Amino acid sequence: MQATKEMMIQEALERMKLLKLHKNAIDEFREEGKLNLSEQTGALYWLSDEQLELVRRWESETGNLAYHVIHCYTEFGELLNLLYVAKYAEEWDLDRSDLDAGSAFCYVMNLDDGFCSEFGIIGIQPMIGGVRRIW
């Protein structure tokens, strides 16, 4: 079943609570649809206009809803790891199980080499109100 936008927003809010995101990040998403970005230390920031445009374009192309972004630098490029709610509700139970286990199925956007952007599983860890990628 394809979920409505409202269903996706409610699912995103539940996942944000599950990840122990800072209350301000959850409130901003609920009230304004505003995304927050975690740096590798877990510190929270708002996305730049350029980053937000990339995320919104991806959402438009896929029909998915991003609810948080993890920004990091790796040996294979600068990455935006998009934590998102899929447009198909039957995927949500598995996604929540992954979060409980310290991993997330996400879209990894490689800003240095778009060819290397892909869907995949990453290891995550809640930290000081944000989330950091650990593998």
Short mmCIF file of the C-alpha atoms (twelve columns), coordinates in Angstrom:
data_MODEL
# 
_entry.id   MODEL 
# 
loop_
_atom_site.group_PDB 
_atom_site.id 
_atom_site.type_symbol 
_atom_site.label_atom_id 
_atom_site.label_alt_id 
_atom_site.label_comp_id 
_atom_site.label_asym_id 
_atom_site.label_seq_id 
_atom_site.Cartn_x 
_atom_site.Cartn_y 
_atom_site.Cartn_z 
_atom_site.pdbx_PDB_model_num 
ATOM 1   C CA . MET A 1   0.000  0.000  0.000  1 
ATOM 2   C CA . GLN A 2   1.286  3.441  -0.886 1 
ATOM 3   C CA . ALA A 3   1.197  5.682  2.182  1 
ATOM 4   C CA . THR A 4   -0.198 9.193  2.300  1 
ATOM 5   C CA . LYS A 5   2.105  12.097 3.082  1 
ATOM 6   C CA . GLU A 6   0.485  12.430 6.525  1 
ATOM 7   C CA . MET A 7   1.108  8.740  7.290  1 
ATOM 8   C CA . MET A 8   4.744  9.164  6.247  1 
ATOM 9   C CA . ILE A 9   5.161  12.226 8.480  1 
ATOM 10  C CA . GLN A 10  3.743  10.344 11.489 1 
ATOM 11  C CA . GLU A 11  6.076  7.414  10.808 1 
ATOM 12  C CA . ALA A 12  9.029  9.799  10.518 1 
ATOM 13  C CA . LEU A 13  8.182  11.378 13.876 1 
ATOM 14  C CA . GLU A 14  8.083  7.928  15.512 1 
ATOM 15  C CA . ARG A 15  11.487 7.069  14.043 1 
ATOM 16  C CA . MET A 16  12.951 10.375 15.197 1 
ATOM 17  C CA . LYS A 17  11.813 9.568  18.751 1 
ATOM 18  C CA . LEU A 18  13.237 6.063  18.419 1 
ATOM 19  C CA . LEU A 19  16.598 7.603  17.442 1 
ATOM 20  C CA . LYS A 20  16.413 9.967  20.432 1 
ATOM 21  C CA . LEU A 21  16.798 13.025 18.219 1 
ATOM 22  C CA . HIS A 22  16.761 16.309 20.102 1 
ATOM 23  C CA . LYS A 23  13.261 17.609 20.864 1 
ATOM 24  C CA . ASN A 24  13.916 20.763 18.803 1 
ATOM 25  C CA . ALA A 25  14.704 18.699 15.689 1 
ATOM 26  C CA . ILE A 26  11.500 16.686 16.140 1 
ATOM 27  C CA . ASP A 27  9.399  19.814 16.783 1 
ATOM 28  C CA . GLU A 28  10.844 21.627 13.754 1 
ATOM 29  C CA . PHE A 29  10.082 18.646 11.535 1 
ATOM 30  C CA . ARG A 30  6.530  18.295 12.904 1 
ATOM 31  C CA . GLU A 31  5.654  21.994 12.824 1 
ATOM 32  C CA . GLU A 32  7.584  23.276 9.793  1 
ATOM 33  C CA . GLY A 33  8.738  20.221 7.855  1 
ATOM 34  C CA . LYS A 34  12.284 21.399 8.589  1 
ATOM 35  C CA . LEU A 35  15.099 18.873 8.249  1 
ATOM 36  C CA . ASN A 36  18.087 18.765 10.552 1 
ATOM 37  C CA . LEU A 37  21.531 17.451 9.707  1 
ATOM 38  C CA . SER A 38  23.902 15.660 12.072 1 
ATOM 39  C CA . GLU A 39  27.618 16.088 11.654 1 
ATOM 40  C CA . GLN A 40  29.902 13.172 12.513 1 
ATOM 41  C CA . THR A 41  30.008 14.228 16.174 1 
ATOM 42  C CA . GLY A 42  26.199 14.101 16.405 1 
ATOM 43  C CA . ALA A 43  25.936 17.907 16.518 1 
ATOM 44  C CA . LEU A 44  22.781 19.190 14.840 1 
ATOM 45  C CA . TYR A 45  22.620 21.859 12.143 1 
ATOM 46  C CA . TRP A 46  20.139 23.015 9.551  1 
ATOM 47  C CA . LEU A 47  20.845 22.028 5.964  1 
ATOM 48  C CA . SER A 48  22.326 24.611 3.613  1 
ATOM 49  C CA . ASP A 49  20.085 25.762 0.758  1 
ATOM 50  C CA . GLU A 50  22.111 23.610 -1.648 1 
ATOM 51  C CA . GLN A 51  21.850 20.508 0.558  1 
ATOM 52  C CA . LEU A 52  18.122 21.034 1.055  1 
ATOM 53  C CA . GLU A 53  17.590 21.386 -2.694 1 
ATOM 54  C CA . LEU A 54  19.365 18.057 -3.301 1 
ATOM 55  C CA . VAL A 55  17.229 16.306 -0.685 1 
ATOM 56  C CA . ARG A 56  13.945 17.804 -1.931 1 
ATOM 57  C CA . ARG A 57  14.794 16.836 -5.533 1 
ATOM 58  C CA . TRP A 58  15.509 13.256 -4.385 1 
ATOM 59  C CA . GLU A 59  12.190 13.167 -2.493 1 
ATOM 60  C CA . SER A 60  10.351 14.393 -5.567 1 
ATOM 61  C CA . GLU A 61  11.995 11.764 -7.785 1 
ATOM 62  C CA . THR A 62  11.408 8.834  -5.399 1 
ATOM 63  C CA . GLY A 63  8.214  9.693  -3.533 1 
ATOM 64  C CA . ASN A 64  10.011 8.981  -0.235 1 
ATOM 65  C CA . LEU A 65  10.197 11.362 2.740  1 
ATOM 66  C CA . ALA A 66  13.550 12.264 4.295  1 
ATOM 67  C CA . TYR A 67  13.360 12.972 8.032  1 
ATOM 68  C CA . HIS A 68  17.028 13.371 8.961  1 
ATOM 69  C CA . VAL A 69  20.399 13.706 7.236  1 
ATOM 70  C CA . ILE A 70  23.814 12.561 8.444  1 
ATOM 71  C CA . HIS A 71  26.724 14.435 6.872  1 
ATOM 72  C CA . CYS A 72  30.160 12.840 6.798  1 
ATOM 73  C CA . TYR A 73  33.428 12.653 4.911  1 
ATOM 74  C CA . THR A 74  34.868 9.306  3.855  1 
ATOM 75  C CA . GLU A 75  37.707 8.024  1.707  1 
ATOM 76  C CA . PHE A 76  35.215 7.754  -1.164 1 
ATOM 77  C CA . GLY A 77  33.704 11.232 -0.836 1 
ATOM 78  C CA . GLU A 78  31.563 13.703 1.044  1 
ATOM 79  C CA . LEU A 79  28.251 12.034 1.887  1 
ATOM 80  C CA . LEU A 80  24.710 12.983 2.781  1 
ATOM 81  C CA . ASN A 81  23.078 9.918  4.338  1 
ATOM 82  C CA . LEU A 82  19.324 10.406 3.979  1 
ATOM 83  C CA . LEU A 83  17.251 8.679  6.644  1 
ATOM 84  C CA . TYR A 84  13.819 8.393  5.111  1 
ATOM 85  C CA . VAL A 85  10.366 6.855  5.233  1 
ATOM 86  C CA . ALA A 86  9.577  4.795  2.132  1 
ATOM 87  C CA . LYS A 87  6.351  5.476  0.291  1 
ATOM 88  C CA . TYR A 88  5.279  1.854  0.821  1 
ATOM 89  C CA . ALA A 89  4.045  1.212  4.363  1 
ATOM 90  C CA . GLU A 90  4.794  -2.525 4.213  1 
ATOM 91  C CA . GLU A 91  8.532  -1.653 4.447  1 
ATOM 92  C CA . TRP A 92  8.191  0.249  7.711  1 
ATOM 93  C CA . ASP A 93  8.318  -2.609 10.235 1 
ATOM 94  C CA . LEU A 94  11.633 -3.823 8.852  1 
ATOM 95  C CA . ASP A 95  13.007 -0.277 8.779  1 
ATOM 96  C CA . ARG A 96  12.103 0.202  12.459 1 
ATOM 97  C CA . SER A 97  13.740 -3.144 13.325 1 
ATOM 98  C CA . ASP A 98  16.923 -1.946 11.624 1 
ATOM 99  C CA . LEU A 99  16.880 1.261  13.692 1 
ATOM 100 C CA . ASP A 100 16.456 -0.773 16.886 1 
ATOM 101 C CA . ALA A 101 19.510 -2.818 15.861 1 
ATOM 102 C CA . GLY A 102 21.701 0.263  15.253 1 
ATOM 103 C CA . SER A 103 21.480 0.335  11.482 1 
ATOM 104 C CA . ALA A 104 19.418 2.169  8.898  1 
ATOM 105 C CA . PHE A 105 18.433 1.497  5.316  1 
ATOM 106 C CA . CYS A 106 19.025 4.877  3.721  1 
ATOM 107 C CA . TYR A 107 19.994 6.668  0.549  1 
ATOM 108 C CA . VAL A 108 23.649 7.670  0.535  1 
ATOM 109 C CA . MET A 109 24.203 10.685 -1.682 1 
ATOM 110 C CA . ASN A 110 27.864 11.052 -2.697 1 
ATOM 111 C CA . LEU A 111 28.460 14.756 -3.316 1 
ATOM 112 C CA . ASP A 112 31.873 14.165 -4.911 1 
ATOM 113 C CA . ASP A 113 30.841 11.374 -7.281 1 
ATOM 114 C CA . GLY A 114 27.128 11.044 -7.992 1 
ATOM 115 C CA . PHE A 115 27.737 7.691  -9.721 1 
ATOM 116 C CA . CYS A 116 28.580 6.275  -6.276 1 
ATOM 117 C CA . SER A 117 25.250 7.378  -4.726 1 
ATOM 118 C CA . GLU A 118 23.134 4.396  -3.702 1 
ATOM 119 C CA . PHE A 119 20.590 2.836  -1.363 1 
ATOM 120 C CA . GLY A 120 22.145 0.744  1.391  1 
ATOM 121 C CA . ILE A 121 22.511 -0.064 5.066  1 
ATOM 122 C CA . ILE A 122 24.690 2.029  7.359  1 
ATOM 123 C CA . GLY A 123 25.531 1.690  11.035 1 
ATOM 124 C CA . ILE A 124 24.238 4.542  13.176 1 
ATOM 125 C CA . GLN A 125 24.501 5.695  16.766 1 
ATOM 126 C CA . PRO A 126 22.411 8.342  18.540 1 
ATOM 127 C CA . MET A 127 24.724 10.965 20.028 1 
ATOM 128 C CA . ILE A 128 24.091 14.284 21.821 1 
ATOM 129 C CA . GLY A 129 20.696 14.814 20.196 1 
ATOM 130 C CA . GLY A 130 21.799 13.830 16.697 1 
ATOM 131 C CA . VAL A 131 22.918 10.664 14.954 1 
ATOM 132 C CA . ARG A 132 26.337 9.692  13.716 1 
ATOM 133 C CA . ARG A 133 27.319 7.151  11.096 1 
ATOM 134 C CA . ILE A 134 29.625 4.504  12.523 1 
ATOM 135 C CA . TRP A 135 30.022 2.265  9.444  1 
# 
